[in-house]
């Protein structure tokens, strides 16, 4: 019986690297895993474990066909260069399609069909490219990472507050670890046809986030919600340029509108357990 070979792009990033290690922990032979990275030297630990580590740069499409040789299933971890991601993702999809892969998986954004989130258009466009590629696809519509906020903990602690304009909106965020495990499970799934998963953890507000950070750090952090215009002005006053401030205000507006909340249990079903609670995720990440 032939062995399925799994390729993970962006494997030097936090999500991609963790997907690879999860595949190994689930019994996949290291030689059946291809870890694609722009800088392969950053994932020497995977090479040491027997994983096929290959160079592949979204911004250099000529590197992608070689990177995906022999892959049966490809996880396309979305790129980080906003404004260039559609063409970069399309290059990966074309390279995978040309090799006759049996499935492409892609990390999209929660509620991609309806969201007003300013980062969504490139995800929506990539999903459309996938739909016309003629290859079975699995769309992993990830909600926000809890790490998006815990990475800002030093700032929150310095000011004593989390500033925002979410209007009490809920965020079905989850730890990167949970999204990575879910992606590995989806890669291993032998189901036929196309699949779309709306992935998010237990919903929380910025008030809940402030309480979790306060508890984890032993220092009081509060949440102060502002009207969008005031929030944008506060960000500019803190030194951000107008474009960045407007972008961040638009992110919070999408949260206020419910775009980053879901009642879907897809993440729990893929994990085979409940997603990590917010307090536990924050505590682990700030330890």
C-alpha positions in Angstrom: 0.0 0.0 0.0 1.4 3.4 -1.0 2.2 5.9 1.7 0.5 9.3 1.6 3.0 12.2 1.6 2.0 15.5 3.3 3.4 18.9 2.5 3.2 21.8 4.9 4.1 25.3 3.6 5.3 28.1 5.8 6.8 25.4 8.0 9.2 27.7 9.8 6.3 29.7 11.2 4.6 28.9 14.5 1.5 27.3 12.9 3.2 25.3 10.1 6.0 24.0 12.4 3.5 22.8 14.9 1.4 21.1 12.3 4.5 19.1 11.2 5.3 18.0 14.7 1.7 17.0 15.3 1.8 14.8 12.2 4.8 13.1 13.6 3.2 12.6 17.0 0.3 10.9 15.2 2.5 8.3 13.7 3.3 9.7 10.3 6.7 8.6 9.1 9.0 11.6 9.0 10.0 10.7 5.4 6.3 11.1 4.4 6.3 14.8 5.5 7.6 17.7 3.4 8.3 20.9 5.4 8.5 23.8 3.0 10.1 27.0 4.3 11.6 30.2 2.8 14.5 29.7 5.2 15.0 25.9 5.6 17.9 26.5 8.1 15.3 27.7 10.6 13.7 24.2 10.8 16.8 22.1 11.1 15.1 20.4 14.1 12.6 18.9 11.6 15.4 17.8 9.3 17.1 16.1 12.2 13.9 14.1 12.8 13.9 12.8 9.2 11.4 15.3 7.7 12.0 16.3 4.1 12.9 20.0 4.5 12.8 21.9 1.3 13.1 25.6 0.3 10.0 27.2 -1.0 9.3 31.0 -1.1 5.8 32.3 -1.8 7.5 35.4 -3.3 9.6 33.3 -5.6 7.1 31.1 -7.5 9.9 29.3 -9.4 10.9 27.6 -6.1 7.5 26.1 -5.5 7.2 23.2 -8.0 10.4 21.6 -6.8 9.3 22.1 -3.2 6.0 20.1 -3.7 7.4 17.2 -5.8 5.9 14.0 -4.5 3.3 15.6 -2.3 -0.2 14.0 -2.1 -1.8 16.5 0.2 -0.7 20.1 0.7 -1.5 22.4 3.6 -1.1 26.0 2.3 -0.5 28.2 5.4 -1.6 31.7 4.4 1.2 34.2 3.8 1.9 37.3 5.8 2.6 39.9 3.0 -0.8 41.7 2.9 -1.4 43.0 -0.6 0.6 40.2 -2.2 -1.1 37.1 -0.8 -3.5 36.2 -3.6 -0.8 36.0 -6.2 1.5 34.1 -3.8 -1.2 31.7 -2.8 -2.2 31.2 -6.4 1.4 30.2 -7.2 1.4 27.5 -4.5 -2.0 26.2 -5.7 -0.8 26.0 -9.3 2.3 24.2 -8.3 0.3 21.7 -6.3 -2.3 21.3 -9.0 0.4 20.7 -11.6 1.8 17.8 -9.5 -1.6 16.2 -9.4 -2.1 16.4 -5.6 -5.2 14.8 -4.2 -6.1 17.6 -1.8 -5.2 21.2 -0.9 -5.9 22.6 2.5 -5.8 26.3 3.2 -5.9 28.4 6.4 -8.5 31.1 5.7 -10.4 33.4 8.0 -13.5 32.8 10.1 -16.8 33.6 8.5 -15.1 34.3 5.2 -18.4 34.4 3.3 -19.8 37.3 5.2 -17.1 39.1 7.2 -16.2 42.7 6.9 -12.8 42.1 8.4 -10.2 44.1 6.5 -7.9 41.1 6.1 -10.6 39.0 4.6 -10.5 40.0 0.9 -7.3 38.2 0.1 -8.6 35.1 1.9 -11.9 35.3 0.0 -10.0 35.7 -3.3 -7.7 32.7 -2.4 -10.8 30.6 -1.7 -12.1 31.4 -5.1 -8.8 30.4 -6.7 -9.1 27.1 -4.9 -12.6 26.5 -6.1 -11.5 26.8 -9.7 -8.3 24.7 -9.4 -10.0 21.4 -10.0 -8.6 19.8 -6.9 -10.5 18.7 -3.8 -10.1 21.4 -1.1 -10.4 21.8 2.6 -10.8 25.3 3.9 -9.8 25.9 7.5 -11.4 29.2 8.4 -9.4 30.0 11.5 -10.6 32.6 14.0 -8.3 34.9 15.8 -5.3 33.5 17.6 -5.2 34.2 21.4 -1.6 34.9 20.7 -2.7 38.0 18.8 -3.4 39.5 22.2 -1.0 37.8 24.6 1.9 39.0 22.4 0.8 42.5 23.4 0.7 41.7 27.1 3.8 43.9 27.9 2.0 46.9 26.5 -1.2 46.1 28.4 0.7 45.8 31.6 2.6 49.0 31.0 -0.6 51.0 30.5 -2.8 49.0 32.8 -5.5 48.7 30.1 -6.6 47.1 26.9 -7.8 49.8 24.6 -10.3 49.0 21.8 -13.5 49.7 20.0 -15.1 46.3 19.9 -18.4 47.4 21.6 -18.4 44.3 23.7 -18.2 42.1 20.6 -17.3 38.4 21.1 -14.2 36.8 19.7 -14.1 33.0 19.1 -10.4 32.9 19.5 -8.3 29.9 20.1 -4.6 29.0 20.8 -2.3 28.5 17.9 -1.8 25.0 19.3 -5.4 24.1 18.8 -5.5 25.4 15.2 -2.4 23.4 14.4 -3.7 20.2 15.8 -7.0 20.7 13.9 -5.0 21.3 10.6 -3.0 18.1 11.2 -6.2 16.1 11.7 -7.8 17.6 8.6 -4.6 16.7 6.6 -4.9 13.1 7.8 -8.6 12.9 7.0 -9.3 10.5 4.0 -12.8 11.9 3.4 -13.8 12.8 -0.2 -15.1 16.0 -1.6 -14.7 19.6 -0.5 -14.9 20.7 3.1 -15.2 24.0 4.9 -14.6 24.3 8.6 -15.5 27.4 10.7 -12.9 27.2 13.5 -13.0 29.1 16.8 -12.8 28.5 20.5 -15.0 29.6 23.4 -16.1 33.2 22.7 -14.7 35.9 24.8 -14.9 39.7 25.0 -12.1 42.2 25.8 -13.4 42.3 29.3 -12.8 38.6 29.6 -9.4 39.0 28.0 -8.4 41.7 30.5 -9.5 39.4 33.4 -7.6 36.5 32.0 -4.4 38.5 31.6 -4.8 40.1 35.1 -5.2 36.6 36.6 -2.2 35.2 34.8 0.1 38.1 35.5 -1.1 39.0 39.0 -1.4 42.6 37.8 -4.7 44.4 37.2 -5.5 45.2 33.6 -8.8 46.7 32.6 -10.6 47.1 29.3 -11.5 50.6 28.0 -13.8 50.6 25.0 -14.0 53.7 22.8 -16.1 54.8 19.8 -14.2 53.9 16.6 -13.2 57.5 15.8 -11.8 58.1 19.3 -10.0 54.8 19.2 -8.4 55.7 15.8 -7.4 59.1 17.2 -5.9 57.4 20.3 -3.8 55.1 18.1 -2.5 58.1 16.1 -1.7 59.9 19.3 0.3 56.8 20.5 2.5 57.2 17.4 0.8 55.0 14.7 0.3 56.4 11.2 -3.2 57.1 10.0 -3.4 54.0 7.7 -2.4 51.6 10.4 -4.7 53.2 12.9 -7.5 53.0 10.5 -6.8 49.4 9.8 -6.8 48.5 13.5 -10.0 50.4 14.1 -11.6 48.5 11.2 -10.5 45.2 12.8 -12.3 46.2 16.0 -15.3 47.3 14.0 -15.5 43.8 12.5 -15.4 42.3 16.0 -18.2 44.7 17.1 -20.2 43.4 14.2 -19.8 39.8 15.2 -17.4 38.8 12.4 -15.0 36.9 14.6 -17.5 35.0 16.6 -19.0 31.6 15.7 -21.2 29.0 17.3 -19.7 26.3 15.1 -18.3 23.2 17.0 -16.0 22.4 14.1 -12.8 23.0 16.1 -13.9 20.7 18.9 -14.9 18.0 16.5 -11.5 18.1 14.7 -9.7 18.2 18.0 -11.7 15.4 19.6 -12.0 17.6 22.7 -13.0 21.0 23.7 -10.7 23.9 22.7 -8.4 25.2 25.3 -10.2 27.7 27.6 -9.1 31.3 27.3 -7.8 31.5 30.8 -5.7 28.4 30.3 -4.3 29.5 27.0 -3.4 33.0 28.3 -1.7 31.4 31.4 0.3 29.0 29.3 1.4 31.7 26.8 2.4 34.2 29.5 4.1 31.7 31.8 
